[in-house]
Amino acid sequence: MNIYQNVFFTLAAAILLTSNKVQAFAPSLTRPFQTVAQSRTYFASSKLYQNTIHKVPEDDDTAIPFLDPKKNAFIECYADSIAIIDGVEYTIGNPCDTSVALCYFDEDYSLVPIDLDGPLMDKIFPLAAEIVEEEFGEELVLERTPQTLTLIGELEEADDEDDYEDDEEDVGDDEEEVEVLLSFEEDGREYVLVRLLDPVLLVGKASTDKNDQQCILLSEEEADRIMPVLEKLFLENQEGRDALAT
């Protein structure tokens, strides 16, 4: 078993394009508010900001539960930005804990992510969770959270920057860079737990209960409708910023 290998592989971006349409885009947005609550209050009182997206300050460390109602499970996220689309509020958040994935190597020695909701994950996840517990005790816990697995606890950063820079050059535009944390074998196949090095951003719809701070993760149908609008808003916002900068 190899723990904290300073080896980096490339993983198809399909890891972040699950059936729930998890997207990994990084908005750089205007008009920041001091807190998430202030953002929501402003949006609720103004009709000038329909179909807009705004950045939440980086120092806002409020943990917001993003709920998957079908599984009755949640993942805690920090708000990155808040959008209003057709009068509905959406929060874009990044997981509070480290985003990871379980993968295996195919015949070409390329990493293949295991479907979060598939039978193979049902089999492999308990083994991986047990190995993490054996290796790290209470320091790290592997959780099967919605839309991305997470490691709860403090995870060491990779300390070999030279290897990182060399491998980064070989990563294609359509691939996701990952760091192998540990590997193990089961039934003659090698499996690896990897840390996702690129940002993972999740989208949740505001709860209908205004006193409830949790967000509801998008269904596949909602994601098909909302994600293109979010991407368009980001691009328009970025184009406006670029125009002002010139």
C-alpha positions in Angstrom: 0.0 0.0 0.0 1.4 3.4 -0.9 0.5 6.3 1.4 0.8 9.9 0.2 2.6 9.1 -3.0 4.0 12.2 -4.6 2.7 10.9 -7.9 0.1 12.7 -10.0 -2.2 11.2 -12.6 -4.7 12.7 -14.9 -8.4 11.7 -14.5 -11.1 12.4 -17.0 -13.3 15.3 -16.0 -16.2 12.8 -16.0 -15.5 12.6 -12.2 -17.2 16.0 -12.0 -19.9 15.3 -14.5 -21.9 12.8 -12.6 -25.5 12.0 -13.0 -26.2 15.0 -10.8 -24.3 17.3 -13.1 -21.6 18.4 -10.7 -19.7 21.2 -12.4 -16.2 22.5 -11.8 -16.1 26.1 -13.0 -14.6 28.9 -10.9 -16.5 32.2 -11.2 -14.7 35.4 -10.5 -17.6 37.7 -9.8 -18.5 41.2 -9.0 -20.3 43.0 -6.2 -19.3 41.0 -3.1 -21.4 41.1 0.0 -20.1 40.8 3.6 -22.0 37.6 4.4 -24.2 35.0 2.7 -27.2 36.3 4.7 -26.6 39.9 3.4 -26.5 38.5 -0.2 -29.8 36.7 0.3 -31.5 39.7 1.9 -30.4 42.0 -0.9 -31.6 39.6 -3.6 -34.9 39.1 -1.9 -35.6 42.8 -1.8 -34.5 43.7 -5.3 -35.9 42.8 -8.7 -33.0 44.5 -10.5 -30.8 41.4 -10.1 -32.8 38.8 -11.9 -30.6 36.3 -13.6 -27.4 37.5 -12.0 -24.6 36.0 -10.1 -22.5 37.6 -7.4 -19.4 36.6 -5.4 -19.5 35.8 -1.7 -16.5 37.2 0.3 -13.7 34.6 0.8 -13.6 35.3 4.5 -17.2 34.1 5.0 -16.7 30.7 6.5 -20.3 29.8 7.1 -20.8 26.1 6.5 -24.0 25.4 4.6 -25.6 21.9 4.3 -26.3 21.0 0.7 -29.0 18.3 1.0 -29.7 15.4 -1.4 -33.4 14.7 -0.5 -33.5 11.4 -2.3 -30.7 10.0 -0.2 -31.5 12.0 2.9 -27.8 12.9 3.0 -25.9 16.2 2.9 -22.5 17.7 2.2 -21.3 20.9 4.0 -20.1 23.6 1.7 -18.7 27.2 1.9 -20.6 29.6 -0.3 -18.6 30.8 -3.3 -21.3 32.8 -5.0 -25.1 33.3 -5.2 -27.2 33.5 -8.3 -30.8 34.4 -9.0 -32.3 32.7 -12.1 -35.9 33.3 -12.9 -36.5 34.6 -9.4 -35.1 31.5 -7.7 -31.9 31.7 -5.6 -29.1 29.3 -6.1 -25.9 28.9 -4.1 -22.6 27.8 -5.6 -20.5 26.2 -2.9 -17.3 24.3 -2.5 -17.1 21.4 0.0 -15.7 22.2 3.4 -13.8 19.0 3.5 -11.3 17.5 1.0 -13.0 16.2 -2.2 -11.7 12.7 -3.2 -12.6 9.9 -5.5 -12.2 6.2 -5.7 -10.9 4.9 -9.0 -9.4 1.9 -10.7 -6.9 1.4 -13.5 -8.1 0.2 -16.9 -6.1 -1.9 -19.4 -4.3 1.3 -20.6 -3.4 2.2 -17.0 -5.7 5.2 -17.1 -7.7 6.1 -14.0 -11.4 5.4 -14.2 -13.7 6.9 -11.5 -16.1 4.6 -9.8 -19.8 5.6 -10.1 -20.8 7.2 -6.8 -24.2 5.3 -6.8 -23.1 2.1 -8.5 -22.8 -1.4 -7.1 -19.0 -1.3 -7.4 -18.9 1.7 -5.0 -21.2 -0.2 -2.6 -18.5 -2.9 -2.5 -15.3 -0.9 -2.6 -16.2 2.1 -0.4 -16.4 0.1 2.9 -13.0 -1.3 2.2 -11.5 2.1 1.5 -13.1 3.6 4.6 -11.6 0.8 6.7 -8.1 1.3 5.2 -8.3 5.0 5.9 -9.3 4.3 9.5 -6.5 1.8 9.9 -3.9 4.1 8.5 -5.0 7.4 10.1 -7.1 6.5 13.1 -9.3 9.4 14.1 -7.3 12.0 12.0 -9.2 11.3 8.8 -12.6 9.8 8.0 -13.8 8.9 4.5 -17.4 9.9 4.0 -19.8 8.9 1.2 -21.2 12.4 0.8 -23.5 13.4 -2.1 -21.9 14.2 -5.5 -18.4 13.7 -4.3 -16.7 11.6 -1.6 -15.0 13.6 1.1 -12.2 13.1 3.6 -13.0 14.8 6.9 -9.9 16.0 8.8 -6.6 17.7 8.1 -4.9 16.3 5.1 -1.2 17.0 4.4 -0.3 19.0 1.3 1.9 17.4 -1.3 5.5 18.5 -0.6 7.2 17.7 -3.9 6.4 20.8 -6.0 8.8 19.8 -8.7 6.9 16.6 -9.5 3.7 18.6 -9.4 5.0 21.2 -11.9 6.3 18.5 -14.3 3.1 16.5 -14.4 0.9 19.6 -14.6 2.3 20.3 -18.1 1.0 17.0 -19.3 -2.6 17.6 -18.3 -5.0 18.1 -21.1 -7.7 20.7 -21.1 -10.4 18.0 -20.8 -8.7 16.1 -17.9 -8.9 16.5 -14.1 -5.6 16.4 -12.2 -5.5 14.3 -9.0 -3.1 13.2 -6.3 -3.0 9.5 -5.3 -3.4 9.2 -1.5 -3.4 5.5 -1.1 -3.8 2.3 -3.2 -5.1 -1.2 -2.4 -6.0 -4.4 -4.2 -9.3 -6.3 -4.2 -10.1 -9.4 -6.4 -6.9 -8.8 -8.4 -7.7 -5.2 -9.3 -5.8 -2.1 -8.0 -7.9 0.7 -6.6 -6.8 4.1 -5.6 -8.1 6.9 -3.4 -7.3 10.3 -5.0 -7.6 13.9 -4.0 -9.2 16.1 -6.6 -6.8 19.0 -7.1 -9.1 21.3 -9.2 -12.0 23.1 -7.5 -15.2 21.2 -7.0 -18.2 23.5 -7.0 -21.7 22.2 -6.2 -25.0 24.0 -6.9 -27.9 24.1 -4.5 -31.3 25.7 -4.6 -32.4 27.7 -1.6 -34.8 26.0 0.8 -38.4 27.1 0.6 -38.2 27.7 4.3 -36.6 31.2 4.6 -35.4 30.4 8.1 -33.6 27.3 6.9 -30.1 27.9 5.7 -29.6 24.6 3.9 -29.6 24.3 0.1 -31.2 21.5 -2.0 -28.9 19.9 -4.5 -30.2 20.0 -8.0 -31.9 17.0 -9.6 -30.6 15.9 -13.0 -33.5 17.6 -14.7 -32.9 20.9 -12.8 -29.2 20.7 -13.6 -29.8 20.3 -17.3 -31.8 23.5 -17.2 -29.8 25.6 -14.7 -26.2 24.8 -15.4 -26.1 26.3 -19.0 -27.7 29.5 -17.6 -25.1 29.7 -14.8 -22.2 29.2 -17.2 -23.7 31.9 -19.5 -24.0 34.3 -16.6 -20.4 33.7 -15.6 -19.1 34.2 -19.1 -21.1 37.5 -19.5 -19.9 38.7 -16.2 -16.3 37.8 -17.0 -16.5 39.6 -20.4 -17.8 42.7 -18.7 -14.9 42.6 -16.2 -12.4 42.1 -19.1 -14.0 45.1 -21.0 -13.6 47.3 -17.9 -10.0 46.3 -17.5 -9.0 47.4 -21.0 
